[in-house]
Amino acid sequence: MKNDIFREITPLTQHDCFMIFSRTKSKFDFPLHYHEELELNLIINAPGAQRIVGDHIDTITDLELVLVGPNLNHGWFTHECKSKEITEVTIQFHKDLIDEKLLRKNQLRFMRSMFEGAANGILFSPETIKQLSPRLLTLNQKNGFDSVLELMSILHDLSLSRNMRTLSDSSFQKGLVNYNSRRIEKAFEYMNNNYDKEVNLGDIAKLTNMTEVSFSRFIKKCTGVSFIDSLNEIRLGHACRMLVNTRYSVSEISYKCGFHNISNFNRIFKKKKGCTPKGFRESLSGTRTFI
C-alpha cells in the first residue's frame, strides 16, 4: 500500500556529489521507502534477508549489490536472516551527478543504459560483487576529487559487468507519480534553498504561477503529501544531516532548520522518523561521509 511506503528526504544536498553510509548491524529496521537520489547498496553476510524493489520480492544470499533508481520503492528486511554481523555500505548520489549530455557520449553509453535500467532496480552478479566490493568498502577512505573519480570508475565498471539483472517489472514504474514536473522542481528547489526561513504557501504558489488552492491540490497529487508536509520533510532531511555531522544541540538544529518551536520539532521528527532527534543521533552506529 502506498500509505505504508516512507518518502525519505536524504541529508544529501545539491552541493554534495555523493554520500557513503557504512555500518555493521544485526538486523534491518528501515521501512520500505523511496527517495529522489540513486542508491547503490552493498550488503555482506545477510543470507536469508528479504529484498523488496518495486514489485519484486526475493530472499538474498550472503553477497548483495543493487542499484536503485530515483523514486523506486525499496527496502531490506531481516526476514530469515540469523547473522548478527551484517555489513552494509550505502552510496547515494543525485541523478544529475553525471550530466545528461556527457552520458550521451559513446564512451559512456553503457553507463547511460545502466542508469536507465536502475529505474526498475538492478541486481549485480556474485562475480561482479566479489570483484568490486573491496573498492566499495574502502571508498570512504578516499578524499575529495579522488573519491569522485573512484565512484565514477566503479559505476563504469558496473555498467560493463555481465549478468546484471533487472528486478522490478517495467510496467511498475509507469504507475508511479512523475516527479519531474518543472513546477514541482521549481517549488522544491525554492524550499530547499529557504528551509531555514519562513516559507509560506503564497510564495510558492506565486513562484509556480498558480493560486494557493490550485498549488495545494497540485503538490498533493504529485507527491501524495501536503505542502506543509513536503516542507517539513525537507527540513527534517537537513536536520538529520546536522544530527549526523555537527555537535549542535537539538534545540539549535531545530531553529537552524526552520522549526521555531522545539516541542513541534520533536513531535514531527518522532512522527516521521519513529524516534526523537536525540534517539536518532544516539542510534547512529555507522559512519556517514559526504563528498
Secondary structure, DSSP 8 states (H G I E B T S, - for coil): -GGGSEE---S--TT-SEEEEEEEES-----SEE-SSEEEEEEES-TT-EEEETTEEEE--SEEEEEE-TT--EEEE-TT---S-EEEEEEEE-TTSS-HHHHTSGGGHHHHHHHHHGGG-EE--HHHHHHHHHHHHTGGGS-HHHHHHHHHHHHHHHHH-SS-EE-S-TTTGGGS-----HHHHHHHHHHHHSTTS---HHHHHHHTT--HHHHHHHHHHHHSS-HHHHHHHHHHHHHHHHHHH----HHHHHHHTT---HHHHHHHHHHHHSS-HHHHHHH--SEEEE-
